[in-house]
Amino acid sequence: MPIYEYKCRGCGRQFEALALKATTPTCPGCSSGDLERLLSVPAVKSEGTHALAMKAAKRRDSKQAAENNRAQREYELHHNN
């Protein structure tokens, strides 16, 4: 069974669905059958894409660490008295 990507023309939601030849999926958001099948782009892995993914992950992790540190400082300020 192939997996296709769809966009609902009614609500604009994008989703993936397993589709048989004889069946047409419906939108999980609004149950509309008015769907546009989108062109699926295969994932490409290379040194360049890996480097970009690692850079994005480091930014995400750095931001999360800063938020965790701020939350810890706030907790200590309010609960250590």
Secondary structure, 3 states (H helix, E strand, C coil): CCEEEEEECCCCCEEEEECCCCCCCCCCCCCCCCEEEECCCCCCCCHHHHHHHHHHHHHHHHHHHHHHHHHHHHHHHHHCC
